Structures are given as structure tokens and as C-alpha cells.
């Protein structure tokens, strides 16, 4: 008899260092900032997709959002597009992401 297949979803990958211990003085310098405070899905992803196309490969996009759904949404966007999540942070009801354009 074959072993059962695990159908549980895998946890969303996050920054390699715990979010609350990241030093703000080490934040990457962004080429463009996208403010999505107060916006819900799909607007943060749509604005991120549009803005990342305006910067050069290797440059950083900074995104701030208030929608908790932005955490899995940005992780999925990164996996789908290949753009790298360099850093992310959560605090005071805001979710911040630094994405590096890779292609």
C-alpha cells in the first residue's frame, strides 16, 4: 500500500531573518516607492507589477500596504515573476516589502 500524500499547504516563505529583529538602518535603498495603504487585493499587486516595470534590473522597489493579504500575494508574485523579495517587515498595521527586479 502506498503512503498517503500530504495535501496540507506549505507555509509562505518570508524574510530569512525574523521580521521584528531586522535593523531599519540596513534597509535597501529603493529606486521607486509604491504606497498601497488602504488598498485591498488586487490593487497592491497591480500597482507593484506596473511600478516594477519602470525600474532597471537589479534595482529595488519599496512597497507599503495595509492589507494583510499582501503577505501571501507578494510571495506569490515573487514566485510567479522571479523578482526577489529582499526584505519584508510587519508592524503598526503596515506590511513593507523590498523587491529586486530580476528580469
Phi and psi in degrees as a GROMACS rama.xvg file:
@    title "Ramachandran Plot"
@    xaxis  label "Phi"
@    yaxis  label "Psi"
@TYPE xy
-79.3359  156.818  UNK-2
-76.7141  147.924  UNK-3
-64.4156  147.042  UNK-4
-87.2946  133.045  UNK-5
-75.8837  115.53  UNK-6
-103.349  8.29095  UNK-7
-71.0984  138.168  UNK-8
-65.2565  145.973  UNK-9
-82.5648  149.561  UNK-10
-64.9515  149.81  UNK-11
-69.9681  133.843  UNK-12
-72.7225  142.464  UNK-13
-126.02  -173.272  UNK-14
-55.5495  150.023  UNK-15
-68.2799  -28.8802  UNK-16
-100.773  141.331  UNK-17
-51.206  137.671  UNK-18
-55.8253  -43.7668  UNK-19
-72.0514  -12.7598  UNK-20
-101.678  -0.985628  UNK-21
-69.7127  137.427  UNK-22
-85.031  116.485  UNK-23
-58.1138  -25.1296  UNK-24
-69.8016  -13.7377  UNK-25
-98.5227  9.2993  UNK-26
-60.5008  135.162  UNK-27
-63.0914  150.09  UNK-28
-83.812  119.074  UNK-29
-82.9537  150.537  UNK-30
-84.6711  -27.513  UNK-31
-147.83  147.333  UNK-32
-117.96  137.856  UNK-33
-121.515  117.361  UNK-34
-100.804  109.4  UNK-35
-115.148  26.1548  UNK-36
-60.4525  134.004  UNK-37
82.6532  -2.88693  UNK-38
-99.3089  143.601  UNK-39
-110.28  166.622  UNK-40
-53.4781  134.558  UNK-41
-101.289  7.88594  UNK-42
-58.0174  -44.0143  UNK-43
-58.6093  -38.5222  UNK-44
-69.6645  -43.0011  UNK-45
-62.6412  -42.9674  UNK-46
-67.7032  -37.1603  UNK-47
-65.3575  -45.5619  UNK-48
-59.3545  -44.1566  UNK-49
-66.3704  -45.4566  UNK-50
-69.0965  -36.0839  UNK-51
-68.1295  -23.5407  UNK-52
-73.6427  -10.4281  UNK-53
-95.3456  -6.47137  UNK-54
-109.314  164.327  UNK-55
-80.2007  155.386  UNK-56
-57.3693  133.098  UNK-57
95.1533  -17.6949  UNK-58
-80.0685  164.451  UNK-59
-107.703  136.633  UNK-60
-106.993  133.619  UNK-61
-107.697  128.886  UNK-62
-124.991  133.398  UNK-63
-123.569  131.328  UNK-64
-139.155  160.806  UNK-65
-113.461  -7.02732  UNK-66
-80.7775  117.619  UNK-67
-58.0154  -25.3529  UNK-68
-67.0469  -11.9779  UNK-69
-67.1483  -24.4334  UNK-70
-63.1218  -58.2906  UNK-71
-68.9867  -30.8489  UNK-72
-65.0194  -44.8606  UNK-73
-69.494  -36.2922  UNK-74
-61.2569  -43.7361  UNK-75
-66.677  -40.3705  UNK-76
-60.2114  -42.9422  UNK-77
-63.2942  -46.334  UNK-78
-62.7566  -41.997  UNK-79
-70.3171  -39.2983  UNK-80
-97.7154  -20.8113  UNK-81
88.0191  -3.72659  UNK-82
-70.6611  137.916  UNK-83
-88.702  131.129  UNK-84
-80.9841  107.653  UNK-85
-78.2843  -38.6307  UNK-86
-160.205  152.552  UNK-87
-148.127  155.237  UNK-88
-148.258  151.585  UNK-89
-132.475  133.528  UNK-90
178.43  147.708  UNK-91
54.0299  35.8556  UNK-92
75.8843  11.0314  UNK-93
-120.061  147.396  UNK-94
-120.81  120.898  UNK-95
-117.788  142.958  UNK-96
-136.867  142.599  UNK-97
-117.239  115.992  UNK-98
-113.402  134.008  UNK-99
-99.1412  126.839  UNK-100
-70.9097  129.206  UNK-101
-112.128  -13.4581  UNK-102
